[in-house]
């Protein structure tokens, strides 16, 4: 069984999407620079929850 978590799976989920001029909203777990970069580099915007 290949176990993974949401942080590791995030890039594979975002890659096929076109977030250009869209807002991607995620929970606190995804408040990370590399994940913000994945969205912004493709022309998208993001809102991350912070605790």
Rosetta blueprint (number, residue, H / E / L):
1 X L
2 X L
3 X L
4 X L
5 X L
6 X H
7 X H
8 X H
9 X H
10 X H
11 X H
12 X H
13 X H
14 X H
15 X H
16 X L
17 X L
18 X L
19 X L
20 X L
21 X L
22 X L
23 X E
24 X E
25 X E
26 X E
27 X L
28 X H
29 X H
30 X H
31 X L
32 X L
33 X H
34 X H
35 X H
36 X H
37 X H
38 X H
39 X H
40 X H
41 X L
42 X L
43 X L
44 X L
45 X E
46 X E
47 X E
48 X E
49 X L
50 X L
51 X L
